[in-house]
Amino acid sequence: MNEISVDDFQTSAREWLVANRTAAPRDYGAICPPDLITKGISWQQQIESAGYAGIHWPTQFGGRGLTPQHNAAWMLECALAGVPPFLNMVGLVLAGGALQRFGTDAQQHEHLHATLRAERVWCQLFSEPGAGSDLGGLSTKAERDGDDFAVNGQKVWCSGGRYSDWGILMARTDPEAKKHDGISFFLCPMDLPGIEIRPLKQMTGEAEFDEVFFTDVHLPARQLLGPIHGGWGVGMAVLTSERGHIGTSIIGLERRLESMTGLAEGRELNAVERQRLTALISRGSSYKAMAQRQGPIASTAASLMKLGITEMMFATAMLRGDLAGVDATLESPEAFGMLAAPGGRIAGGTSQVQRNIIGERLLGLAREPRP
């Protein structure tokens, strides 16, 4: 293992970012949008060459062999610099983490180094039209057919499907088993015959996500990751890693609060508008304090943060629209914000699911019936 203290590592990362941040795309968050994929790949290759990719990955997988604390320092410095810490969370956190924990030697050799170098770009093939928040209810089937699995079904809300060359896929391999027991986890090449990718147009006019259709797709059995019918355990381990990275950035929350405070600049707000804005800033400050108390380890309290910040940003978008007046009915940033705001109640775990988690696990209420 390379011997370097977290403080020294953080200092070197900060200096490198000062010298190289102009080569980075804007900080797009966890998922690279389609229009920035070329620049995102170039950025990933640059940070990999400098030794800032796979910081806490073992050296045999192409990483630095440092600690999660070193990686957290890199994430912090990237947030401060306003640049992405990696190309895509799906590849560097989800697929990479799953391969390290559950992959065979051959799978690890084939994918991990290439993922760090952005020679593999990954998407997530989990959600379905009838199984988004209830992932255990997925219906896409993978039926054994000799040396292959024949895959049929549909996935939705796939980020980066149109530019990815591999996907992590959850599909039902035992339709007779209990719903969580008959699912398997696969590594899926996105260029296989029978895979169709369609951009999914949103009411904002953009198409950030894709639908992915599988029609008699022959997926080689060697692409199974983990045990047959054991994909639920693999998937939950993957999503636990994801939830440790979504919505936990205090820096991002501080910037949202600064933006909210700026709503009052240059405007004569009436008493009701001032009260609405003050209430939102107070709520945001309380979420910041909660995040600071929670620390770097994700817990059930993250659902409080996710739900609270989602609702706060929805209310902020509506306030921006009200302040803009009739102009908000035209093509404008305020109109776009109001159209985009409902999506926050779905992305990263719906607000309904967050309320269930809070009620059942934090408040001790009776569990929701599971038919």
Residue frames as qw, qx, qy, qz and C-alpha x, y, z in Angstrom:
[[0.000, 0.888, 0.461, 0.000, 0.00, 0.00, 0.00],
 [0.331, 0.566, -0.059, 0.753, 1.16, 3.52, -0.76],
 [0.443, -0.527, -0.492, 0.533, 1.96, 5.28, 2.50],
 [0.085, 0.335, 0.095, 0.934, 0.52, 8.80, 2.45],
 [0.036, 0.339, 0.657, -0.672, -1.51, 10.52, 5.12],
 [0.210, 0.727, 0.649, 0.080, -5.03, 11.68, 4.33],
 [0.074, -0.896, -0.073, 0.433, -3.97, 15.30, 4.92],
 [0.253, -0.475, 0.561, 0.630, -1.00, 15.05, 2.55],
 [0.299, 0.300, 0.824, 0.376, -3.10, 13.27, -0.04],
 [0.132, 0.840, 0.512, -0.125, -5.82, 15.92, 0.21],
 [0.131, -0.795, 0.174, 0.566, -3.27, 18.68, -0.24],
 [0.261, -0.218, 0.725, 0.599, -1.82, 17.04, -3.35],
 [0.245, 0.534, 0.786, 0.192, -5.32, 16.48, -4.77],
 [0.042, 0.891, 0.283, -0.352, -6.22, 20.13, -4.17],
 [0.167, -0.644, 0.410, 0.624, -3.07, 21.31, -5.94],
 [0.285, 0.060, 0.828, 0.479, -3.66, 18.97, -8.88],
 [0.197, 0.709, 0.677, 0.010, -7.24, 20.18, -9.26],
 [0.032, -0.848, -0.015, 0.530, -6.15, 23.82, -9.22],
 [0.158, -0.474, 0.613, 0.613, -3.79, 23.06, -12.09],
 [0.060, 0.032, 0.899, 0.433, -6.18, 20.86, -14.09],
 [0.293, 0.470, 0.685, -0.473, -9.77, 21.84, -13.33],
 [0.345, 0.542, -0.174, -0.746, -10.15, 23.75, -16.61],
 [0.216, 0.197, -0.866, -0.405, -10.04, 20.41, -18.44],
 [0.124, 0.238, 0.918, -0.293, -13.05, 19.11, -16.50],
 [0.184, -0.522, -0.596, -0.581, -16.68, 19.28, -17.55],
 [0.380, -0.489, 0.177, -0.765, -19.08, 21.09, -15.24],
 [0.122, -0.109, 0.900, -0.405, -19.96, 19.20, -12.06],
 [0.548, -0.104, -0.492, -0.669, -22.91, 17.17, -13.34],
 [0.726, -0.333, 0.334, -0.500, -23.28, 15.02, -10.23],
 [0.668, -0.237, 0.703, -0.053, -23.40, 11.23, -10.15],
 [0.694, 0.364, 0.601, 0.157, -24.41, 10.52, -13.75],
 [0.191, -0.294, 0.400, 0.847, -22.82, 12.01, -16.85],
 [0.560, 0.597, 0.297, -0.492, -25.48, 13.53, -19.15],
 [0.799, 0.367, 0.410, 0.243, -25.42, 12.44, -22.80],
 [0.391, 0.901, 0.009, 0.189, -24.19, 15.80, -24.10],
 [0.179, -0.863, 0.460, -0.106, -21.08, 15.69, -21.89],
 [0.973, -0.138, 0.181, 0.040, -20.03, 12.07, -22.36],
 [0.741, 0.516, -0.142, 0.406, -17.02, 12.83, -24.61],
 [0.037, 0.738, -0.367, 0.565, -15.64, 15.38, -22.17],
 [0.755, -0.507, 0.261, -0.323, -16.52, 13.12, -19.23],
 [0.980, 0.078, 0.005, 0.183, -14.53, 10.21, -20.67],
 [0.513, 0.619, -0.249, 0.540, -11.56, 12.48, -21.32],
 [0.318, -0.717, 0.332, -0.525, -11.72, 13.76, -17.72],
 [0.925, -0.313, 0.169, -0.130, -11.86, 10.21, -16.32],
 [0.878, 0.300, -0.099, 0.359, -8.80, 9.26, -18.36],
 [0.222, 0.716, -0.297, 0.592, -6.96, 12.31, -17.09],
 [0.536, -0.633, 0.351, -0.434, -7.71, 11.66, -13.42],
 [0.993, -0.088, 0.067, 0.028, -6.81, 7.97, -13.88],
 [0.704, 0.492, -0.215, 0.465, -3.44, 8.91, -15.36],
 [0.010, -0.686, 0.356, -0.634, -2.80, 11.20, -12.40],
 [0.343, 0.018, -0.860, 0.377, -3.66, 8.47, -9.86],
 [0.292, -0.005, 0.410, -0.864, -7.00, 9.84, -8.66],
 [0.753, -0.004, -0.328, -0.570, -9.26, 7.06, -9.98],
 [0.886, -0.149, -0.439, -0.009, -9.97, 4.00, -7.86],
 [0.015, -0.711, 0.487, -0.507, -8.21, 5.63, -4.92],
 [0.550, -0.371, 0.618, -0.422, -9.43, 3.03, -2.42],
 [0.942, 0.226, -0.138, -0.206, -9.50, 0.13, -4.88],
 [0.804, -0.377, 0.381, 0.259, -6.88, -2.60, -4.32],
 [0.015, -0.677, 0.519, 0.521, -3.78, -2.21, -6.45],
 [0.352, -0.005, 0.890, 0.290, -4.42, -5.52, -8.25],
 [0.345, 0.684, 0.642, -0.002, -7.55, -3.91, -9.70],
 [0.394, 0.549, 0.224, 0.702, -5.72, -0.81, -10.87],
 [0.308, -0.908, -0.212, -0.188, -6.39, 1.30, -7.79],
 [0.128, 0.746, -0.440, 0.483, -4.13, 3.14, -5.37],
 [0.675, -0.164, -0.674, 0.252, -4.75, 0.78, -2.45],
 [0.008, 0.262, -0.387, 0.884, -5.56, 3.67, -0.12],
 [0.023, 0.310, 0.831, -0.461, -8.45, 3.99, 2.32],
 [0.039, 0.735, 0.634, 0.237, -12.07, 5.16, 1.99],
 [0.259, -0.826, -0.178, 0.467, -10.97, 8.23, 3.94],
 [0.300, -0.304, 0.445, 0.787, -8.52, 9.11, 1.15],
 [0.125, 0.406, 0.737, 0.526, -11.32, 8.67, -1.38],
 [0.133, -0.837, -0.514, 0.133, -13.61, 10.89, 0.71],
 [0.295, -0.641, 0.092, 0.703, -10.91, 13.57, 0.68],
 [0.213, 0.022, 0.633, 0.744, -10.81, 13.42, -3.13],
 [0.013, -0.650, -0.718, -0.247, -14.62, 13.70, -3.30],
 [0.236, -0.820, -0.305, 0.423, -14.52, 16.72, -1.01],
 [0.273, -0.464, 0.303, 0.786, -11.85, 18.52, -3.02],
 [0.146, 0.262, 0.724, 0.621, -13.74, 17.85, -6.26],
 [0.094, -0.784, -0.614, -0.001, -16.91, 19.31, -4.72],
 [0.271, -0.754, -0.067, 0.595, -15.00, 22.40, -3.62],
 [0.228, -0.287, 0.519, 0.772, -13.48, 22.74, -7.11],
 [0.583, 0.485, 0.171, -0.629, -16.85, 22.20, -8.80],
 [0.400, 0.422, -0.717, -0.386, -15.73, 19.24, -10.93],
 [0.933, -0.102, -0.170, -0.300, -16.96, 15.62, -11.22],
 [0.471, -0.606, 0.638, -0.053, -14.96, 13.16, -9.07],
 [0.438, -0.056, 0.864, 0.242, -15.43, 10.41, -11.68],
 [0.145, -0.034, -0.649, -0.746, -17.06, 9.77, -15.03],
 [0.646, -0.290, -0.364, -0.605, -20.13, 7.97, -13.73],
 [0.495, -0.389, 0.610, -0.481, -21.18, 6.55, -10.40],
 [0.942, 0.114, 0.047, -0.312, -22.70, 3.51, -12.14],
 [0.799, 0.424, -0.387, 0.179, -19.30, 2.36, -13.36],
 [0.291, 0.518, -0.576, 0.561, -16.93, 3.53, -10.64],
 [0.386, -0.301, 0.571, -0.659, -19.17, 2.83, -7.63],
 [0.837, 0.038, 0.247, -0.486, -21.87, 0.32, -8.58],
 [0.905, 0.355, -0.230, -0.041, -20.36, -1.92, -11.27],
 [0.363, 0.585, -0.617, 0.381, -16.86, -1.56, -9.87],
 [0.403, -0.402, 0.606, -0.556, -17.96, -2.35, -6.33],
 [0.914, 0.049, 0.173, -0.364, -20.06, -5.33, -7.41],
 [0.797, 0.462, -0.382, 0.074, -17.22, -6.79, -9.48],
 [0.125, 0.559, -0.681, 0.456, -14.76, -6.50, -6.61],
 [0.534, -0.257, 0.584, -0.555, -17.12, -8.22, -4.17],
 [0.816, 0.159, 0.458, -0.314, -18.75, -10.84, -6.38],
 [0.629, 0.656, -0.317, -0.270, -16.79, -11.12, -9.64],
 [0.964, -0.016, 0.123, 0.237, -14.74, -14.06, -10.78],
 [0.499, -0.483, 0.325, 0.641, -11.05, -13.55, -11.49],
 [0.391, 0.282, 0.606, 0.633, -11.82, -13.45, -15.21],
 [0.011, 0.861, 0.465, 0.207, -14.58, -10.86, -14.78],
 [0.378, -0.849, -0.006, 0.369, -12.41, -8.68, -12.59],
 [0.512, -0.255, 0.459, 0.679, -9.52, -8.90, -15.03],
 [0.316, 0.490, 0.618, 0.526, -11.76, -8.06, -17.99],
 [0.052, -0.834, -0.445, -0.323, -13.57, -5.07, -16.52],
 [0.460, -0.787, -0.232, 0.339, -11.99, -3.32, -13.54],
 [0.439, -0.320, 0.243, 0.804, -8.88, -1.77, -15.09],
 [0.174, 0.368, 0.586, 0.700, -10.87, -0.89, -18.20],
 [0.207, -0.830, -0.511, -0.088, -13.56, 0.81, -16.11],
 [0.434, -0.693, -0.055, 0.574, -11.01, 3.00, -14.35],
 [0.319, -0.204, 0.438, 0.815, -9.58, 4.00, -17.73],
 [0.464, 0.515, 0.169, -0.701, -13.08, 4.76, -19.13],
 [0.177, 0.229, -0.822, -0.491, -12.70, 2.00, -21.69],
 [0.192, -0.422, -0.884, -0.061, -15.87, 0.53, -20.16],
 [0.247, -0.140, 0.127, -0.950, -18.83, 2.87, -19.69],
 [0.106, -0.248, -0.952, 0.147, -21.68, 1.40, -17.63],
 [0.438, -0.305, -0.116, -0.838, -25.40, 1.93, -17.20],
 [0.242, -0.028, 0.833, -0.497, -27.84, 0.50, -14.67],
 [0.482, -0.100, -0.633, -0.598, -30.63, -1.81, -15.87],
 [0.015, -0.111, -0.852, 0.512, -32.75, -2.20, -12.73],
 [0.363, 0.335, 0.399, -0.773, -36.01, -0.19, -12.80],
 [0.090, 0.266, 0.850, 0.445, -38.99, -1.29, -14.87],
 [0.286, -0.367, -0.280, -0.840, -42.35, 0.31, -15.69],
 [0.730, -0.491, -0.301, -0.368, -43.98, -1.87, -13.03],
 [0.846, -0.393, -0.183, 0.312, -41.00, -2.26, -10.70],
 [0.280, 0.747, -0.218, 0.562, -39.20, 0.94, -9.86],
 [0.306, -0.604, 0.485, -0.553, -39.31, 1.54, -6.13],
 [0.864, -0.172, 0.405, -0.244, -40.49, -2.07, -5.71],
 [0.255, 0.610, -0.699, -0.273, -37.43, -3.49, -7.42],
 [0.335, -0.135, 0.924, -0.126, -38.23, -6.98, -6.14],
 [0.634, 0.463, 0.499, -0.367, -41.28, -6.98, -8.40],
 [0.178, 0.566, -0.535, -0.601, -39.25, -6.87, -11.62],
 [0.844, 0.267, 0.382, -0.264, -40.52, -9.05, -14.45],
 [0.457, 0.687, -0.524, -0.211, -37.70, -9.05, -17.05],
 [0.955, -0.150, 0.244, -0.073, -36.86, -12.74, -17.53],
 [0.195, 0.654, -0.719, -0.134, -33.56, -14.47, -18.14],
 [0.945, -0.030, 0.210, -0.248, -34.19, -18.12, -19.04],
 [0.420, -0.485, 0.711, 0.287, -31.35, -20.60, -19.37],
 [0.813, 0.544, 0.031, -0.204, -30.78, -21.67, -22.97],
 [0.874, 0.293, -0.152, 0.357, -27.66, -23.82, -23.26],
 [0.604, -0.070, -0.190, 0.771, -24.60, -21.64, -22.72],
 [0.003, 0.327, 0.086, 0.941, -26.73, -18.49, -22.73],
 [0.118, 0.486, 0.673, -0.546, -29.62, -16.84, -20.94],
 [0.088, 0.501, 0.575, 0.640, -32.48, -15.66, -23.17],
 [0.098, -0.351, -0.413, 0.835, -33.50, -12.24, -21.86],
 [0.037, -0.548, -0.583, -0.599, -36.89, -10.64, -22.53],
 [0.288, -0.729, -0.508, 0.357, -38.39, -7.56, -20.91],
 [0.202, 0.800, 0.124, 0.552, -38.11, -3.81, -20.53],
 [0.501, -0.392, -0.333, 0.696, -36.09, -1.45, -18.35],
 [0.080, 0.873, 0.293, 0.381, -36.82, 2.23, -17.82],
 [0.296, -0.946, 0.120, -0.052, -35.22, 5.37, -16.35],
 [0.880, -0.055, 0.099, 0.461, -31.85, 4.11, -17.54],
 [0.059, -0.944, 0.178, 0.270, -29.23, 6.85, -17.22],
 [0.075, -0.679, 0.644, 0.344, -26.63, 6.72, -19.97],
 [0.801, 0.149, 0.578, -0.038, -28.04, 3.73, -21.80],
 [0.665, 0.741, 0.087, -0.028, -27.45, 5.25, -25.23],
 [0.288, 0.828, -0.467, 0.119, -23.74, 5.86, -24.64],
 [0.571, -0.508, 0.629, -0.145, -22.84, 2.89, -22.44],
 [0.531, 0.377, -0.714, -0.257, -21.17, -0.24, -23.79],
 [0.378, -0.092, -0.900, 0.197, -22.00, -2.37, -20.71],
 [0.499, -0.495, -0.019, -0.711, -24.84, -2.51, -18.21],
 [0.032, -0.078, 0.904, -0.420, -25.51, -4.11, -14.84],
 [0.559, -0.144, -0.468, -0.669, -28.75, -6.03, -15.24],
 [0.325, -0.040, 0.818, -0.474, -31.13, -7.61, -12.74],
 [0.590, 0.066, -0.504, -0.628, -33.51, -10.19, -14.23],
 [0.767, -0.206, 0.411, -0.448, -35.78, -12.96, -12.98],
 [0.300, 0.384, -0.853, -0.185, -34.29, -16.42, -13.42],
 [0.129, -0.189, -0.962, 0.148, -36.75, -18.42, -11.27],
 [0.341, -0.326, -0.230, -0.851, -40.35, -17.25, -11.73],
 [0.694, -0.403, -0.573, -0.166, -41.59, -19.82, -9.18],
 [0.511, -0.130, -0.525, 0.668, -39.47, -18.55, -6.29],
 [0.188, -0.830, -0.371, 0.372, -40.43, -15.85, -3.82],
 [0.410, 0.897, 0.117, 0.116, -40.03, -12.52, -5.53],
 [0.114, -0.901, 0.418, 0.022, -36.67, -11.64, -3.96],
 [0.677, -0.362, 0.634, 0.096, -35.28, -15.17, -4.29],
 [0.767, 0.350, 0.505, 0.183, -35.58, -15.72, -8.03],
 [0.301, 0.949, -0.068, -0.058, -33.52, -12.79, -9.33],
 [0.819, -0.092, 0.153, 0.545, -30.00, -12.92, -10.80],
 [0.059, -0.905, 0.133, 0.400, -27.45, -10.20, -11.53],
 [0.811, 0.328, 0.313, 0.369, -25.71, -9.98, -14.90],
 [0.181, -0.575, 0.303, 0.738, -23.05, -8.00, -16.71],
 [0.611, 0.580, 0.538, -0.017, -24.64, -7.15, -20.05],
 [0.308, -0.104, 0.419, 0.848, -22.92, -5.93, -23.25],
 [0.332, 0.585, 0.322, -0.666, -25.19, -3.23, -24.67],
 [0.321, 0.477, -0.508, -0.641, -24.50, -4.15, -28.31],
 [0.306, 0.045, 0.951, 0.016, -26.08, -7.61, -28.20],
 [0.243, -0.182, -0.643, -0.703, -28.68, -8.33, -30.90],
 [0.390, -0.548, -0.730, -0.121, -32.20, -7.78, -29.59],
 [0.308, -0.546, -0.378, 0.681, -31.37, -4.79, -27.35],
 [0.174, 0.676, 0.368, 0.615, -33.17, -1.60, -28.37],
 [0.319, -0.392, -0.358, 0.785, -32.51, 1.73, -26.64],
 [0.071, 0.729, 0.453, 0.508, -34.98, 4.62, -26.92],
 [0.133, 0.139, -0.314, 0.930, -34.47, 8.07, -25.38],
 [0.198, -0.634, -0.737, 0.122, -37.26, 8.88, -22.93],
 [0.100, 0.476, 0.099, 0.868, -38.48, 12.43, -23.44],
 [0.228, -0.434, -0.644, 0.587, -39.43, 14.33, -20.30],
 [0.093, 0.874, 0.476, 0.040, -41.88, 17.21, -19.96],
 [0.286, -0.752, 0.140, 0.577, -38.88, 19.56, -19.72],
 [0.607, 0.752, -0.159, -0.203, -38.19, 18.75, -23.37],
 [0.015, 0.645, -0.763, -0.015, -34.95, 16.96, -22.48],
 [0.951, 0.019, -0.257, -0.168, -34.22, 13.23, -22.68],
 [0.187, -0.703, 0.646, -0.232, -31.85, 12.45, -19.82],
 [0.585, -0.176, 0.766, -0.199, -32.98, 8.82, -19.54],
 [0.378, 0.247, -0.731, -0.511, -33.59, 5.86, -21.79],
 [0.885, -0.025, 0.274, -0.375, -35.94, 2.93, -22.13],
 [0.064, 0.456, -0.863, -0.209, -34.19, -0.36, -22.90],
 [0.880, 0.108, 0.075, -0.456, -36.05, -3.27, -24.52],
 [0.212, -0.373, 0.897, 0.105, -34.80, -6.88, -24.54],
 [0.841, 0.277, 0.010, -0.466, -36.23, -9.19, -27.21],
 [0.991, 0.094, 0.031, 0.094, -34.76, -12.72, -27.23],
 [0.129, 0.854, -0.481, 0.153, -31.36, -11.38, -26.24],
 [0.949, -0.055, -0.263, 0.166, -28.83, -14.20, -25.87],
 [0.187, -0.859, 0.393, -0.270, -26.64, -13.22, -22.93],
 [0.635, 0.276, -0.698, 0.182, -23.70, -15.60, -22.34],
 [0.765, -0.555, -0.324, -0.036, -23.96, -17.44, -19.01],
 [0.671, -0.022, -0.271, 0.690, -20.44, -16.36, -18.11],
 [0.029, 0.481, -0.007, 0.876, -21.86, -12.86, -17.61],
 [0.639, -0.644, -0.393, -0.151, -23.71, -13.96, -14.47],
 [0.159, 0.531, -0.490, 0.672, -22.30, -12.04, -11.49],
 [0.407, -0.267, 0.617, -0.618, -22.62, -13.82, -8.18],
 [0.271, 0.065, 0.957, -0.079, -24.78, -16.88, -7.55],
 [0.233, -0.280, -0.693, -0.622, -27.69, -17.89, -9.75],
 [0.431, -0.673, -0.550, -0.245, -30.93, -16.63, -8.18],
 [0.554, -0.515, -0.331, 0.564, -28.79, -14.64, -5.72],
 [0.328, 0.463, 0.194, 0.800, -28.97, -11.33, -7.55],
 [0.337, -0.859, -0.276, -0.270, -31.05, -9.63, -4.88],
 [0.694, -0.612, -0.021, 0.378, -28.16, -9.78, -2.43],
 [0.565, 0.085, 0.243, 0.784, -25.74, -8.49, -5.08],
 [0.070, 0.677, 0.362, 0.637, -28.10, -5.67, -6.02],
 [0.468, -0.853, -0.222, -0.064, -28.72, -4.58, -2.44],
 [0.688, -0.404, 0.070, 0.599, -24.98, -4.47, -1.76],
 [0.391, 0.330, 0.336, 0.791, -24.62, -2.29, -4.88],
 [0.137, -0.778, -0.349, -0.504, -27.42, 0.08, -3.90],
 [0.608, -0.720, -0.181, 0.282, -26.05, 0.47, -0.37],
 [0.564, -0.137, 0.178, 0.795, -22.88, 1.82, -1.98],
 [0.138, 0.553, 0.415, 0.709, -24.98, 4.17, -4.11],
 [0.351, -0.839, -0.361, -0.206, -26.88, 5.60, -1.19],
 [0.621, -0.545, -0.078, 0.558, -23.67, 6.51, 0.51],
 [0.390, -0.037, 0.295, 0.871, -22.97, 8.91, -2.37],
 [0.011, -0.581, -0.544, -0.605, -26.36, 10.46, -3.19],
 [0.308, -0.797, -0.266, -0.447, -27.52, 13.67, -1.51],
 [0.738, -0.537, -0.242, 0.328, -24.89, 13.60, 1.24],
 [0.528, 0.267, -0.030, 0.806, -22.73, 16.50, 0.08],
 [0.239, -0.745, -0.369, 0.501, -22.86, 19.33, 2.59],
 [0.215, -0.302, 0.296, 0.880, -21.08, 21.51, 0.06],
 [0.022, -0.324, -0.714, -0.621, -23.83, 20.99, -2.48],
 [0.245, -0.730, -0.634, 0.074, -26.45, 21.85, 0.13],
 [0.294, -0.592, -0.108, 0.742, -24.57, 25.00, 1.09],
 [0.112, -0.065, 0.480, 0.868, -24.58, 26.09, -2.55],
 [0.139, -0.552, -0.743, -0.353, -28.31, 25.49, -2.77],
 [0.301, -0.742, -0.451, 0.393, -28.81, 27.65, 0.29],
 [0.244, -0.389, 0.168, 0.872, -26.70, 30.41, -1.25],
 [0.003, 0.222, 0.660, 0.717, -28.81, 30.25, -4.40],
 [0.233, -0.682, -0.692, -0.052, -32.01, 30.41, -2.35],
 [0.305, -0.643, -0.233, 0.663, -30.73, 33.43, -0.42],
 [0.195, -0.145, 0.395, 0.886, -30.04, 35.12, -3.75],
 [0.048, 0.578, 0.751, 0.314, -33.75, 35.03, -4.61],
 [0.175, -0.842, -0.393, 0.326, -34.25, 38.16, -2.51],
 [0.366, -0.370, 0.223, 0.824, -31.60, 40.18, -4.33],
 [0.015, 0.037, -0.446, -0.894, -32.99, 42.94, -6.53],
 [0.306, -0.462, -0.729, -0.403, -36.59, 42.18, -5.59],
 [0.313, -0.275, 0.338, -0.844, -39.14, 43.85, -3.35],
 [0.341, -0.197, -0.918, -0.040, -40.63, 40.84, -1.60],
 [0.513, -0.534, -0.087, -0.667, -43.92, 41.17, 0.22],
 [0.465, -0.481, 0.593, -0.448, -44.44, 39.75, 3.70],
 [0.943, 0.049, 0.237, -0.228, -45.77, 36.39, 2.46],
 [0.781, 0.543, -0.269, 0.152, -42.91, 35.94, 0.01],
 [0.054, 0.675, -0.604, 0.421, -40.34, 36.83, 2.66],
 [0.691, -0.328, 0.508, -0.397, -41.89, 34.30, 5.02],
 [0.962, 0.252, 0.039, -0.092, -41.85, 31.54, 2.38],
 [0.587, 0.631, -0.415, 0.291, -38.21, 32.22, 1.57],
 [0.211, -0.620, 0.593, -0.469, -37.16, 32.44, 5.22],
 [0.863, -0.171, 0.353, -0.317, -38.90, 29.14, 6.00],
 [0.910, 0.390, -0.125, 0.060, -37.10, 27.40, 3.12],
 [0.342, 0.669, -0.520, 0.407, -33.67, 28.70, 4.18],
 [0.495, -0.496, 0.539, -0.467, -34.36, 27.63, 7.77],
 [0.966, 0.036, 0.179, -0.181, -35.31, 24.14, 6.61],
 [0.758, 0.544, -0.291, 0.210, -32.18, 23.90, 4.49],
 [0.016, 0.677, -0.573, 0.462, -30.00, 24.95, 7.41],
 [0.740, -0.330, 0.453, -0.371, -31.55, 22.25, 9.59],
 [0.966, 0.257, 0.006, -0.007, -30.78, 19.61, 6.92],
 [0.454, 0.681, -0.456, 0.349, -27.20, 20.83, 6.80],
 [0.350, -0.567, 0.586, -0.461, -26.92, 20.40, 10.57],
 [0.924, -0.059, 0.276, -0.257, -28.40, 16.90, 10.29],
 [0.838, 0.481, -0.218, 0.137, -25.87, 15.95, 7.60],
 [0.166, 0.685, -0.561, 0.434, -23.02, 17.19, 9.77],
 [0.626, -0.398, 0.519, -0.425, -24.28, 15.08, 12.69],
 [0.971, 0.155, 0.086, -0.159, -24.65, 11.98, 10.54],
 [0.393, -0.598, 0.619, 0.323, -21.08, 12.09, 9.28],
 [0.252, 0.461, -0.672, -0.521, -19.70, 10.13, 6.30],
 [0.069, 0.040, 0.996, 0.025, -21.49, 6.82, 7.01],
 [0.453, -0.190, -0.411, -0.768, -24.91, 6.48, 5.37],
 [0.089, 0.130, 0.878, -0.451, -27.74, 5.46, 7.71],
 [0.065, 0.616, 0.780, 0.089, -31.52, 5.33, 7.80],
 [0.073, -0.746, -0.224, 0.623, -31.41, 9.03, 8.63],
 [0.173, -0.157, 0.541, 0.808, -30.38, 9.55, 5.01],
 [0.036, 0.543, 0.781, 0.307, -34.06, 9.05, 4.15],
 [0.138, -0.823, -0.368, 0.410, -34.86, 12.13, 6.23],
 [0.201, -0.521, 0.314, 0.768, -32.30, 14.08, 4.22],
 [0.155, 0.131, 0.771, 0.603, -33.50, 12.73, 0.87],
 [0.020, -0.699, -0.710, -0.089, -37.16, 13.44, 1.58],
 [0.198, -0.802, -0.245, 0.508, -36.54, 16.81, 3.20],
 [0.200, -0.438, 0.384, 0.788, -34.21, 18.19, 0.54],
 [0.146, 0.304, 0.793, 0.507, -36.44, 16.91, -2.27],
 [0.059, -0.794, -0.605, 0.014, -39.47, 18.70, -0.84],
 [0.252, -0.726, -0.025, 0.639, -37.42, 21.81, -0.09],
 [0.207, -0.214, 0.550, 0.780, -36.17, 22.01, -3.68],
 [0.074, 0.532, 0.773, 0.338, -39.70, 21.43, -5.02],
 [0.140, -0.859, -0.419, 0.257, -41.00, 24.31, -2.89],
 [0.291, -0.563, 0.223, 0.740, -38.06, 26.48, -3.97],
 [0.206, 0.132, 0.694, 0.677, -38.85, 25.86, -7.65],
 [0.032, -0.728, -0.666, -0.159, -42.47, 26.86, -7.06],
 [0.250, -0.812, -0.175, 0.497, -41.39, 30.01, -5.20],
 [0.296, -0.281, 0.442, 0.799, -39.05, 30.96, -8.05],
 [0.109, 0.416, 0.738, 0.521, -41.96, 30.60, -10.45],
 [0.149, -0.832, -0.523, 0.113, -44.26, 32.72, -8.30],
 [0.306, -0.685, 0.041, 0.660, -41.62, 35.44, -7.99],
 [0.263, -0.061, 0.584, 0.766, -41.10, 35.48, -11.75],
 [0.423, 0.454, 0.260, -0.740, -44.81, 36.07, -12.26],
 [0.770, 0.532, 0.144, -0.322, -46.22, 35.82, -15.75],
 [0.299, 0.704, -0.622, -0.170, -42.71, 35.33, -17.18],
 [0.374, -0.280, 0.874, -0.129, -42.68, 31.88, -15.57],
 [0.759, 0.380, 0.452, -0.275, -45.30, 30.76, -18.10],
 [0.562, 0.758, -0.287, -0.161, -42.81, 31.36, -20.92],
 [0.901, 0.160, -0.240, 0.324, -39.62, 29.51, -21.81],
 [0.102, -0.831, 0.337, -0.431, -37.44, 30.49, -18.88],
 [0.292, 0.276, -0.831, 0.385, -35.20, 29.02, -16.16],
 [0.409, -0.092, 0.549, -0.723, -38.14, 29.33, -13.75],
 [0.826, 0.177, -0.092, -0.527, -40.46, 27.39, -16.04],
 [0.650, 0.330, -0.684, 0.037, -37.83, 24.71, -16.60],
 [0.021, 0.272, -0.777, 0.567, -37.30, 24.43, -12.83],
 [0.622, -0.007, 0.373, -0.688, -40.99, 23.93, -12.16],
 [0.852, 0.267, -0.293, -0.341, -41.24, 21.26, -14.85],
 [0.546, 0.362, -0.722, 0.223, -38.14, 19.46, -13.56],
 [0.273, -0.440, 0.569, -0.639, -39.01, 19.67, -9.85],
 [0.878, -0.140, 0.124, -0.440, -41.49, 16.72, -9.68],
 [0.815, 0.333, -0.470, 0.069, -38.76, 14.38, -10.93],
 [0.085, 0.503, -0.675, 0.533, -36.88, 14.87, -7.68],
 [0.678, -0.234, 0.398, -0.572, -39.71, 13.08, -5.90],
 [0.969, 0.188, -0.042, -0.151, -38.95, 9.97, -7.97],
 [0.616, 0.577, -0.473, 0.251, -35.19, 9.94, -8.56],
 [0.212, 0.429, -0.715, 0.509, -32.94, 8.13, -6.09],
 [0.189, -0.286, -0.877, 0.336, -35.85, 6.50, -4.23],
 [0.169, -0.619, -0.454, -0.618, -39.38, 7.95, -4.33],
 [0.194, -0.407, 0.359, -0.817, -40.68, 10.22, -1.59],
 [0.834, -0.275, -0.122, -0.462, -43.30, 7.57, -0.76],
 [0.867, 0.031, -0.437, 0.238, -40.59, 4.99, -0.16],
 [0.273, 0.357, -0.462, 0.765, -38.62, 7.44, 2.00],
 [0.512, -0.407, 0.161, -0.740, -41.74, 8.04, 4.12],
 [0.932, -0.161, -0.277, -0.170, -42.17, 4.28, 4.56],
 [0.684, 0.190, -0.486, 0.509, -38.54, 3.93, 5.70],
 [0.030, -0.402, 0.362, -0.840, -38.89, 6.82, 8.13],
 [0.697, -0.343, 0.007, -0.630, -42.16, 5.52, 9.53],
 [0.955, -0.103, -0.266, -0.077, -41.15, 1.89, 9.87],
 [0.787, 0.120, -0.356, 0.489, -37.48, 2.10, 10.79],
 [0.202, 0.319, -0.324, 0.868, -37.20, 5.41, 12.63],
 [0.447, -0.313, 0.149, -0.825, -40.64, 5.90, 14.15],
 [0.119, -0.057, 0.959, -0.251, -41.43, 2.22, 14.72],
 [0.641, 0.199, 0.093, -0.735, -44.81, 2.33, 12.99],
 [0.795, 0.130, 0.585, -0.096, -46.47, -0.82, 11.69],
 [0.266, -0.217, 0.691, 0.636, -45.02, -2.06, 8.42],
 [0.537, 0.336, -0.206, -0.746, -46.92, -1.41, 5.23],
 [0.862, 0.100, 0.456, -0.199, -48.82, -4.55, 4.12],
 [0.023, 0.479, -0.752, -0.452, -46.80, -6.69, 1.71],
 [0.854, 0.216, 0.126, -0.455, -49.29, -8.56, -0.50]]
